[in-house]
Amino acid sequence: MWPPQLPPLPALTRAEGELVDRYLEVLDLLGRINPARAHDTYAGLRAAQALVVAATGLREALTLMHERGEREVHTGTLARAMLVLDGERRAARVTMPPNTPG
C-alpha cells in the first residue's frame, strides 16, 4: 500500500520557493534551540550557530524578491506551500510544549 499522496505544491516563483525553504530552515533551527524542548546545550549551540547562516539566506531571499519587483507576499499561496512541506509541525517546535503534570 502506498502512503497518502501529498497535495501538490502551489506554483511559486524561484524567489518565493527560496523564501519558504529558508523560513522553514529558520523554524527548524529555532525548534532545536527552544529551551523548553531542547535536550542538551551543544545541540542548541550548533543550531544557534547555523541560525546566523539561515537568517542570512532568508534575508537574501527577501532581498531578491524585492529587487525583482515582487513586492507583494501572496500569503495564501505561501501558507499552502508551507503546509505541504510540514510547516505546521515544524512551527510547533518553536512554541511551548503542552503543559504536563509533574
Stockholm file with secondary structure:
# STOCKHOLM 1.0

chainA/1-102         MWPPQLPPLPALTRAEGELVDRYLEVLDLLGRINPARAHDTYAGLRAAQALVVAATGLREALTLMHERGEREVHTGTLARAMLVLDGERRAARVTMPPNTPG
#=GR chainA/1-102 SS CCCCCCCCCCCCCHHHHHHHHHHHHHHHHHHHHCTTTCSCHHHHHHHHHHHHHHHHHHHHHHHHHHHTTCCSCCHHHHHHHHHHTTHHHHHHTTSCCCCCCC
#=GC SS_cons         CCCCCCCCCCCCCHHHHHHHHHHHHHHHHHHHHCTTTCSCHHHHHHHHHHHHHHHHHHHHHHHHHHHTTCCSCCHHHHHHHHHHTTHHHHHHTTSCCCCCCC
//
